Amino acid sequence: MDLPARAGSDVGHDGDFSELRRYAEALFTHLAADGTVPQPPPNTLDVPGHWLAPATEALLLILSGEDALEPLARAAQLGEVDTALFLCLSLAVSGHGDRVHASWLGTAFGDLSTERPVTPGQRALWTAAARGAYGPAGKIFVLRKLDAAAVPSTAEPDRWLRALVPGEPSPPASPALTTLPALAEVPELVQPVQAAAQLSRLLERCTEITSTRPSPIPRSETPGPWPDAEPLTVLRSLIGSEEPGPLGSLTGHLLDDVQAGSDPHLSAIAFHVAAPVVRSAAEELAQATQVAPPAEITVPILGHDITLRPEGPDADSLAAAEARIRAEGAPRGAGRWLAYGPALLPIVALVLAFTISELFAIAALVLGGIVGYLLWRLNAREQAEARRVEADITRLREEADSAVWVLHDYAREAAQRSETAAESLAALTRLLRRGPAVAEQRP
Protein backbone atom coordinates (compact mmCIF):
# COMPACT_ATOMS: atom_id res chain seq x y z
CA MET A 1 0.00 0.00 0.00
CA ASP A 2 1.33 3.45 -0.89
CA LEU A 3 1.06 5.76 2.09
CA PRO A 4 0.97 9.53 1.57
CA ALA A 5 4.31 11.17 2.09
CA ARG A 6 4.79 12.67 5.55
CA ALA A 7 4.65 16.43 5.42
CA GLY A 8 7.10 18.79 7.06
CA SER A 9 7.08 19.72 10.69
CA ASP A 10 4.97 22.84 10.20
CA VAL A 11 2.23 20.97 8.48
CA GLY A 12 2.39 18.22 11.10
CA HIS A 13 1.91 20.73 13.89
CA ASP A 14 -1.18 21.99 12.12
CA GLY A 15 -2.61 18.48 11.73
CA ASP A 16 -6.13 17.94 13.01
CA PHE A 17 -6.38 15.15 15.59
CA SER A 18 -10.15 14.94 15.17
CA GLU A 19 -9.69 14.04 11.50
CA LEU A 20 -7.12 11.41 12.48
CA ARG A 21 -9.61 9.99 14.95
CA ARG A 22 -12.37 9.89 12.33
CA TYR A 23 -10.10 8.12 9.88
CA ALA A 24 -8.89 5.59 12.48
CA GLU A 25 -12.51 4.77 13.39
CA ALA A 26 -13.46 4.40 9.71
CA LEU A 27 -10.41 2.21 9.20
CA PHE A 28 -11.12 -0.40 11.85
CA THR A 29 -14.86 -0.26 11.10
CA HIS A 30 -14.15 -1.17 7.46
CA LEU A 31 -11.67 -3.82 8.54
CA ALA A 32 -14.26 -5.44 10.78
CA ALA A 33 -17.03 -5.23 8.19
CA ASP A 34 -15.36 -6.47 5.02
CA GLY A 35 -11.58 -6.20 5.41
CA THR A 36 -11.22 -3.19 3.12
CA VAL A 37 -8.71 -0.41 3.85
CA PRO A 38 -9.87 3.15 3.08
CA GLN A 39 -7.14 5.54 1.91
CA PRO A 40 -6.26 8.23 4.47
CA PRO A 41 -6.89 11.82 3.40
CA PRO A 42 -3.76 13.96 2.86
CA ASN A 43 -1.90 14.93 6.03
CA THR A 44 -4.22 12.84 8.22
CA LEU A 45 -1.31 10.95 9.75
CA ASP A 46 0.73 14.10 10.40
CA VAL A 47 -0.29 14.62 14.02
CA PRO A 48 2.82 14.70 16.20
CA GLY A 49 2.88 14.02 19.90
CA HIS A 50 0.19 11.31 19.93
CA TRP A 51 0.60 7.57 19.55
CA LEU A 52 -2.45 7.15 17.26
CA ALA A 53 -0.81 8.67 14.17
CA PRO A 54 2.26 6.39 14.02
CA ALA A 55 0.17 3.42 15.23
CA THR A 56 -2.28 3.91 12.34
CA GLU A 57 0.61 4.28 9.92
CA ALA A 58 2.13 1.05 11.27
CA LEU A 59 -1.21 -0.74 10.91
CA LEU A 60 -1.49 0.30 7.26
CA LEU A 61 2.04 -0.91 6.57
CA ILE A 62 1.40 -4.24 8.31
CA LEU A 63 -1.78 -4.79 6.29
CA SER A 64 0.12 -4.07 3.09
CA GLY A 65 2.88 -6.50 4.08
CA GLU A 66 5.55 -3.80 4.41
CA ASP A 67 8.08 -3.09 7.14
CA ALA A 68 6.56 -1.05 9.99
CA LEU A 69 9.43 -0.93 12.49
CA GLU A 70 10.00 2.83 12.28
CA PRO A 71 6.39 3.97 12.98
CA LEU A 72 6.06 1.20 15.55
CA ALA A 73 9.04 2.53 17.45
CA ARG A 74 7.63 6.08 17.38
CA ALA A 75 4.19 4.91 18.50
CA ALA A 76 5.63 2.80 21.32
CA GLN A 77 7.55 5.78 22.66
CA LEU A 78 4.35 7.83 22.81
CA GLY A 79 2.05 5.10 24.16
CA GLU A 80 3.29 1.55 24.23
CA VAL A 81 0.24 -0.11 25.80
CA ASP A 82 -2.31 1.84 23.76
CA THR A 83 -0.39 1.10 20.54
CA ALA A 84 -0.20 -2.60 21.29
CA LEU A 85 -3.94 -2.79 22.13
CA PHE A 86 -4.84 -0.82 19.00
CA LEU A 87 -2.82 -3.10 16.72
CA CYS A 88 -3.94 -6.35 18.39
CA LEU A 89 -7.64 -5.55 18.17
CA SER A 90 -7.53 -3.96 14.71
CA LEU A 91 -5.67 -6.92 13.23
CA ALA A 92 -8.00 -9.35 15.01
CA VAL A 93 -11.22 -7.86 13.62
CA SER A 94 -9.68 -7.67 10.15
CA GLY A 95 -8.89 -11.38 10.14
CA HIS A 96 -5.12 -10.84 10.30
CA GLY A 97 -4.56 -11.77 13.90
CA ASP A 98 -1.72 -14.06 12.83
CA ARG A 99 0.33 -10.91 12.14
CA VAL A 100 0.18 -9.86 15.79
CA HIS A 101 3.53 -10.17 17.53
CA ALA A 102 3.53 -12.07 20.80
CA SER A 103 5.15 -9.13 22.58
CA TRP A 104 2.30 -6.83 21.50
CA LEU A 105 -0.24 -9.22 22.97
CA GLY A 106 1.63 -9.40 26.25
CA THR A 107 2.00 -5.62 26.46
CA ALA A 108 -1.65 -4.95 25.60
CA PHE A 109 -3.06 -7.62 27.91
CA GLY A 110 -1.08 -6.96 31.09
CA ASP A 111 -1.78 -9.10 34.14
CA LEU A 112 -5.00 -10.56 35.52
CA SER A 113 -5.89 -10.94 39.16
CA THR A 114 -8.94 -11.90 41.18
CA GLU A 115 -8.19 -8.82 43.29
CA ARG A 116 -8.44 -6.36 40.37
CA PRO A 117 -11.21 -5.75 37.82
CA VAL A 118 -10.80 -6.85 34.23
CA THR A 119 -10.50 -3.89 31.89
CA PRO A 120 -12.59 -3.73 28.69
CA GLY A 121 -9.37 -4.05 26.69
CA GLN A 122 -8.36 -7.22 28.49
CA ARG A 123 -11.82 -8.71 27.99
CA ALA A 124 -11.78 -7.80 24.29
CA LEU A 125 -8.40 -9.48 23.80
CA TRP A 126 -9.65 -12.44 25.84
CA THR A 127 -12.73 -12.96 23.66
CA ALA A 128 -10.81 -12.39 20.42
CA ALA A 129 -8.17 -14.94 21.43
CA ALA A 130 -10.88 -17.39 22.48
CA ARG A 131 -12.50 -17.07 19.05
CA GLY A 132 -9.16 -18.00 17.48
CA ALA A 133 -8.23 -14.56 16.21
CA TYR A 134 -4.60 -15.12 17.21
CA GLY A 135 -4.46 -18.84 16.50
CA PRO A 136 -3.68 -21.62 19.02
CA ALA A 137 -0.82 -19.57 20.47
CA GLY A 138 -3.28 -16.79 21.37
CA LYS A 139 -5.56 -19.19 23.21
CA ILE A 140 -2.65 -20.66 25.11
CA PHE A 141 -1.51 -17.13 25.99
CA VAL A 142 -4.92 -16.32 27.51
CA LEU A 143 -5.02 -19.65 29.34
CA ARG A 144 -1.65 -18.94 30.94
CA LYS A 145 -2.80 -15.48 32.01
CA LEU A 146 -5.94 -16.95 33.56
CA ASP A 147 -4.01 -19.77 35.21
CA ALA A 148 -1.65 -17.21 36.70
CA ALA A 149 -4.66 -15.55 38.35
CA ALA A 150 -5.00 -18.79 40.34
CA VAL A 151 -8.74 -19.14 40.98
CA PRO A 152 -8.68 -21.37 44.10
CA SER A 153 -10.59 -24.63 44.35
CA THR A 154 -12.47 -23.26 47.35
CA ALA A 155 -13.75 -20.17 45.52
CA GLU A 156 -17.47 -20.44 46.30
CA PRO A 157 -18.29 -23.78 44.64
CA ASP A 158 -22.01 -23.08 45.08
CA ARG A 159 -21.76 -20.08 42.72
CA TRP A 160 -20.05 -22.22 40.09
CA LEU A 161 -22.70 -24.91 40.46
CA ARG A 162 -25.46 -22.34 39.98
CA ALA A 163 -23.70 -21.08 36.86
CA LEU A 164 -23.09 -24.52 35.36
CA VAL A 165 -26.44 -26.06 36.35
CA PRO A 166 -28.81 -23.16 37.04
CA GLY A 167 -32.31 -23.42 38.39
CA GLU A 168 -33.82 -25.05 41.41
CA PRO A 169 -33.04 -28.72 42.04
CA SER A 170 -35.50 -30.98 40.30
CA PRO A 171 -38.04 -32.95 42.34
CA PRO A 172 -36.60 -36.09 43.91
CA ALA A 173 -36.09 -38.72 41.22
CA SER A 174 -36.71 -41.50 43.73
CA PRO A 175 -39.53 -44.03 43.33
CA ALA A 176 -39.50 -44.59 47.08
CA LEU A 177 -40.05 -40.93 47.92
CA THR A 178 -42.75 -40.48 45.29
CA THR A 179 -44.65 -43.43 46.78
CA LEU A 180 -45.12 -41.63 50.10
CA PRO A 181 -45.20 -37.83 49.63
CA ALA A 182 -44.64 -37.23 53.36
CA LEU A 183 -41.14 -38.69 53.05
CA ALA A 184 -40.35 -36.39 50.14
CA GLU A 185 -40.45 -33.46 52.57
CA VAL A 186 -37.83 -34.86 54.95
CA PRO A 187 -34.49 -33.06 54.33
CA GLU A 188 -32.38 -36.03 55.45
CA LEU A 189 -33.91 -38.12 52.69
CA VAL A 190 -34.28 -35.51 49.95
CA GLN A 191 -30.81 -33.93 50.08
CA PRO A 192 -28.87 -37.03 48.89
CA VAL A 193 -31.35 -37.47 46.03
CA GLN A 194 -31.03 -33.83 44.97
CA ALA A 195 -27.22 -34.03 45.22
CA ALA A 196 -27.19 -37.04 42.91
CA ALA A 197 -29.46 -35.27 40.41
CA GLN A 198 -27.29 -32.14 40.49
CA LEU A 199 -24.13 -34.20 40.00
CA SER A 200 -25.71 -35.87 36.98
CA ARG A 201 -26.64 -32.47 35.50
CA LEU A 202 -23.14 -31.19 36.20
CA LEU A 203 -21.65 -34.13 34.34
CA GLU A 204 -23.94 -33.46 31.37
CA ARG A 205 -22.92 -29.79 31.24
CA CYS A 206 -19.20 -30.62 31.54
CA THR A 207 -19.56 -33.24 28.82
CA GLU A 208 -21.25 -30.65 26.60
CA ILE A 209 -18.40 -28.18 27.12
CA THR A 210 -15.59 -30.67 26.60
CA SER A 211 -17.18 -32.38 23.61
CA THR A 212 -17.61 -29.11 21.73
CA ARG A 213 -14.69 -28.31 19.47
CA PRO A 214 -15.27 -24.72 18.35
CA SER A 215 -12.76 -23.68 15.74
CA PRO A 216 -11.85 -20.20 14.54
CA ILE A 217 -13.82 -19.23 11.47
CA PRO A 218 -11.69 -17.81 8.64
CA ARG A 219 -12.63 -14.39 7.28
CA SER A 220 -13.40 -15.90 3.87
CA GLU A 221 -16.17 -17.99 5.44
CA THR A 222 -17.71 -15.15 7.46
CA PRO A 223 -18.77 -12.30 5.23
CA GLY A 224 -20.14 -9.41 7.20
CA PRO A 225 -19.19 -7.81 10.48
CA TRP A 226 -16.98 -9.24 13.18
CA PRO A 227 -19.32 -11.34 15.36
CA ASP A 228 -18.45 -9.54 18.60
CA ALA A 229 -18.90 -5.79 19.10
CA GLU A 230 -16.61 -5.69 22.13
CA PRO A 231 -13.30 -5.11 20.24
CA LEU A 232 -14.79 -2.26 18.21
CA THR A 233 -16.18 -0.67 21.35
CA VAL A 234 -12.76 -0.82 22.99
CA LEU A 235 -11.09 0.61 19.89
CA ARG A 236 -13.51 3.54 19.83
CA SER A 237 -12.90 4.25 23.49
CA LEU A 238 -9.16 3.90 22.93
CA ILE A 239 -9.10 6.71 20.34
CA GLY A 240 -11.55 8.83 22.35
CA SER A 241 -14.65 8.42 20.16
CA GLU A 242 -16.61 6.63 22.89
CA GLU A 243 -16.68 6.37 26.67
CA PRO A 244 -14.84 3.35 28.12
CA GLY A 245 -17.01 0.36 28.97
CA PRO A 246 -17.64 -0.89 32.51
CA LEU A 247 -15.11 -2.95 34.41
CA GLY A 248 -15.90 -6.52 35.41
CA SER A 249 -14.47 -8.98 37.87
CA LEU A 250 -12.42 -11.93 36.70
CA THR A 251 -14.63 -14.42 38.54
CA GLY A 252 -17.78 -12.74 37.19
CA HIS A 253 -16.59 -13.12 33.58
CA LEU A 254 -15.69 -16.77 34.14
CA LEU A 255 -19.07 -17.50 35.75
CA ASP A 256 -20.86 -15.90 32.80
CA ASP A 257 -18.77 -17.89 30.33
CA VAL A 258 -19.58 -21.34 31.78
CA GLN A 259 -23.33 -20.80 31.72
CA ALA A 260 -25.42 -22.73 29.26
CA GLY A 261 -25.92 -20.82 26.03
CA SER A 262 -22.69 -18.86 26.32
CA ASP A 263 -20.15 -18.77 23.52
CA PRO A 264 -18.50 -22.22 23.30
CA HIS A 265 -15.08 -20.65 22.74
CA LEU A 266 -15.35 -18.76 26.01
CA SER A 267 -16.93 -21.73 27.80
CA ALA A 268 -13.99 -23.94 26.93
CA ILE A 269 -11.44 -21.52 28.34
CA ALA A 270 -13.49 -20.72 31.45
CA PHE A 271 -14.03 -24.42 32.11
CA HIS A 272 -10.29 -25.00 32.00
CA VAL A 273 -9.73 -22.28 34.59
CA ALA A 274 -12.63 -23.40 36.77
CA ALA A 275 -11.62 -27.07 36.73
CA PRO A 276 -10.35 -27.08 40.37
CA VAL A 277 -13.56 -25.48 41.62
CA VAL A 278 -15.73 -27.83 39.56
CA ARG A 279 -13.83 -30.84 40.87
CA SER A 280 -14.29 -29.63 44.45
CA ALA A 281 -18.02 -29.05 43.93
CA ALA A 282 -18.45 -32.46 42.30
CA GLU A 283 -16.67 -34.17 45.18
CA GLU A 284 -18.97 -32.45 47.68
CA LEU A 285 -22.05 -33.60 45.72
CA ALA A 286 -20.76 -37.17 45.52
CA GLN A 287 -20.06 -37.15 49.24
CA ALA A 288 -23.58 -35.88 49.93
CA THR A 289 -25.05 -38.88 48.10
CA GLN A 290 -23.13 -41.29 50.35
CA VAL A 291 -24.96 -40.24 53.50
CA ALA A 292 -26.54 -43.35 55.02
CA PRO A 293 -30.31 -43.28 55.65
CA PRO A 294 -31.10 -42.27 59.25
CA ALA A 295 -31.62 -45.04 61.81
CA GLU A 296 -34.97 -43.51 62.71
CA ILE A 297 -37.05 -40.73 61.32
CA THR A 298 -40.19 -38.92 62.39
CA VAL A 299 -42.72 -38.15 59.66
CA PRO A 300 -46.30 -36.85 59.74
CA ILE A 301 -48.83 -39.55 58.88
CA LEU A 302 -52.49 -38.49 58.84
CA GLY A 303 -51.44 -35.39 60.74
CA HIS A 304 -49.69 -37.31 63.53
CA ASP A 305 -45.92 -37.57 64.03
CA ILE A 306 -44.84 -41.20 63.86
CA THR A 307 -41.28 -42.37 64.50
CA LEU A 308 -40.20 -44.98 61.97
CA ARG A 309 -37.36 -47.47 62.33
CA PRO A 310 -36.18 -50.24 59.99
CA GLU A 311 -37.83 -52.85 62.21
CA GLY A 312 -41.19 -51.03 62.21
CA PRO A 313 -43.09 -48.01 63.57
CA ASP A 314 -42.25 -46.93 67.11
CA ALA A 315 -44.92 -48.42 69.40
CA ASP A 316 -45.08 -45.42 71.75
CA SER A 317 -45.54 -42.81 69.02
CA LEU A 318 -48.09 -45.03 67.29
CA ALA A 319 -50.05 -45.55 70.53
CA ALA A 320 -49.99 -41.83 71.26
CA ALA A 321 -51.33 -41.07 67.79
CA GLU A 322 -54.10 -43.67 68.21
CA ALA A 323 -55.03 -42.16 71.58
CA ARG A 324 -55.31 -38.71 70.02
CA ILE A 325 -57.51 -40.06 67.23
CA ARG A 326 -59.84 -41.72 69.77
CA ALA A 327 -59.92 -38.61 71.93
CA GLU A 328 -60.85 -36.48 68.95
CA GLY A 329 -63.65 -38.90 68.02
CA ALA A 330 -65.06 -39.37 71.54
CA PRO A 331 -68.75 -38.30 72.04
CA ARG A 332 -69.22 -34.83 73.42
CA GLY A 333 -71.28 -34.50 76.67
CA ALA A 334 -73.15 -31.43 75.43
CA GLY A 335 -74.51 -33.35 72.45
CA ARG A 336 -75.95 -36.07 74.65
CA TRP A 337 -77.66 -33.62 77.03
CA LEU A 338 -79.31 -31.93 74.07
CA ALA A 339 -81.00 -35.26 73.34
CA TYR A 340 -81.59 -36.51 76.93
CA GLY A 341 -82.97 -33.16 78.19
CA PRO A 342 -86.09 -33.21 75.95
CA ALA A 343 -86.65 -36.86 76.96
CA LEU A 344 -88.24 -35.58 80.22
CA LEU A 345 -90.95 -33.72 78.33
CA PRO A 346 -93.04 -36.81 77.38
CA ILE A 347 -92.98 -37.93 81.03
CA VAL A 348 -94.19 -34.52 82.20
CA ALA A 349 -96.92 -34.51 79.54
CA LEU A 350 -98.04 -38.00 80.60
CA VAL A 351 -98.35 -36.91 84.27
CA LEU A 352 -100.38 -33.89 83.21
CA ALA A 353 -102.65 -36.16 81.13
CA PHE A 354 -103.63 -38.05 84.32
CA THR A 355 -103.97 -34.97 86.50
CA ILE A 356 -105.28 -32.19 84.29
CA SER A 357 -106.48 -33.30 80.85
CA GLU A 358 -106.29 -36.24 78.53
CA LEU A 359 -105.14 -33.91 75.77
CA PHE A 360 -101.68 -34.00 77.32
CA ALA A 361 -101.56 -37.71 76.41
CA ILE A 362 -101.43 -36.76 72.73
CA ALA A 363 -98.64 -34.30 73.48
CA ALA A 364 -96.79 -37.02 75.36
CA LEU A 365 -96.99 -39.32 72.31
CA VAL A 366 -95.73 -36.60 69.94
CA LEU A 367 -92.92 -35.57 72.25
CA GLY A 368 -91.97 -39.19 72.77
CA GLY A 369 -91.65 -39.71 69.02
CA ILE A 370 -89.48 -36.64 68.66
CA VAL A 371 -87.23 -37.66 71.53
CA GLY A 372 -86.94 -41.19 70.16
CA TYR A 373 -85.88 -39.85 66.78
CA LEU A 374 -83.29 -37.59 68.35
CA LEU A 375 -81.88 -40.43 70.41
CA TRP A 376 -81.76 -42.67 67.32
CA ARG A 377 -79.87 -40.01 65.36
CA LEU A 378 -77.46 -39.48 68.23
CA ASN A 379 -76.75 -43.20 68.51
CA ALA A 380 -76.30 -43.56 64.73
CA ARG A 381 -73.89 -40.60 64.69
CA GLU A 382 -71.87 -42.03 67.56
CA GLN A 383 -71.64 -45.41 65.85
CA ALA A 384 -70.53 -43.77 62.59
CA GLU A 385 -67.93 -41.74 64.47
CA ALA A 386 -66.68 -44.88 66.20
CA ARG A 387 -66.36 -46.64 62.84
CA ARG A 388 -64.49 -43.63 61.42
CA VAL A 389 -62.10 -43.61 64.38
CA GLU A 390 -61.35 -47.31 63.93
CA ALA A 391 -60.90 -46.78 60.18
CA ASP A 392 -58.47 -43.90 60.82
CA ILE A 393 -56.53 -46.02 63.29
CA THR A 394 -56.38 -48.89 60.81
CA ARG A 395 -55.28 -46.53 58.05
CA LEU A 396 -52.67 -45.01 60.37
CA ARG A 397 -51.19 -48.42 61.09
CA GLU A 398 -51.24 -49.41 57.42
CA GLU A 399 -49.53 -46.20 56.28
CA ALA A 400 -46.96 -46.48 59.05
CA ASP A 401 -46.15 -50.04 57.98
CA SER A 402 -46.06 -48.92 54.33
CA ALA A 403 -43.68 -46.09 55.24
CA VAL A 404 -41.30 -48.59 56.84
CA TRP A 405 -41.24 -50.60 53.62
CA VAL A 406 -40.67 -47.39 51.67
CA LEU A 407 -37.65 -46.69 53.88
CA HIS A 408 -36.31 -50.14 53.02
CA ASP A 409 -36.75 -49.33 49.32
CA TYR A 410 -35.04 -45.98 49.87
CA ALA A 411 -32.08 -47.71 51.53
CA ARG A 412 -31.68 -49.96 48.48
CA GLU A 413 -31.92 -46.91 46.20
CA ALA A 414 -29.34 -45.12 48.34
CA ALA A 415 -26.78 -47.84 47.72
CA GLN A 416 -27.39 -47.69 43.95
CA ARG A 417 -27.41 -43.90 44.02
CA SER A 418 -24.07 -43.79 45.81
CA GLU A 419 -22.56 -46.18 43.27
CA THR A 420 -23.89 -44.12 40.35
CA ALA A 421 -22.58 -40.92 41.92
CA ALA A 422 -19.12 -42.46 42.27
CA GLU A 423 -19.19 -43.39 38.58
CA SER A 424 -20.32 -39.87 37.64
CA LEU A 425 -17.54 -38.35 39.74
CA ALA A 426 -14.96 -40.60 38.07
CA ALA A 427 -16.25 -39.67 34.60
CA LEU A 428 -16.24 -35.97 35.48
CA THR A 429 -12.71 -36.22 36.86
CA ARG A 430 -11.56 -37.74 33.58
CA LEU A 431 -13.16 -34.86 31.69
CA LEU A 432 -11.44 -32.34 33.93
CA ARG A 433 -8.07 -34.00 33.44
CA ARG A 434 -8.49 -34.12 29.70
CA GLY A 435 -10.01 -30.65 29.48
CA PRO A 436 -11.51 -29.04 26.39
CA ALA A 437 -9.47 -28.77 23.22
CA VAL A 438 -9.23 -25.01 23.58
CA ALA A 439 -6.08 -24.81 21.48
CA GLU A 440 -7.35 -26.97 18.66
CA GLN A 441 -7.54 -25.19 15.33
CA ARG A 442 -9.37 -26.73 12.43
CA PRO A 443 -9.10 -25.62 8.86
Buried (B, 14 or more C-beta within 10 A) or exposed (E): EEBBEBBEEEEBEEBEBEBBBBBBBEBBBBBBBEBEBEEBEEBBBBBEEBBBBBBBBBBBBBBEEEEBEEBBEBBBEBBBBBBBBBBBBBBBBBBBBEBBBEEBBBBBBBEBEEEBBBBBBBBBBBBBBBBBBBBBBBBBBBBEBBEEBEBEBEBEBEBBBEBBBEEEBEEBBBEBBEBBEBBBEBEEBBBBBBBBBBBBBBBBBBEBBBEBEBEBEEBEEEEEEBEBEBBBBBBBBBBBBBEBBEEBEBBEBBBBBBBBEBBBBBBBBBBBBBBBBBBBBBBBBBBBBBBEBEEEBEBEBBEBEBBBEEEEBBEEBBEBBBEEBBEEBEEEEEEEEEBEEBBEBBEEBBEBBEEEEEEBBEBBBEBBEBBEEBBEEBEEEBEEBBEEBEEBBEEBBEBBBEBBEBBEBBEEBBEEBBEBBBEBBEBBBEBBEEBBBBBBEEE
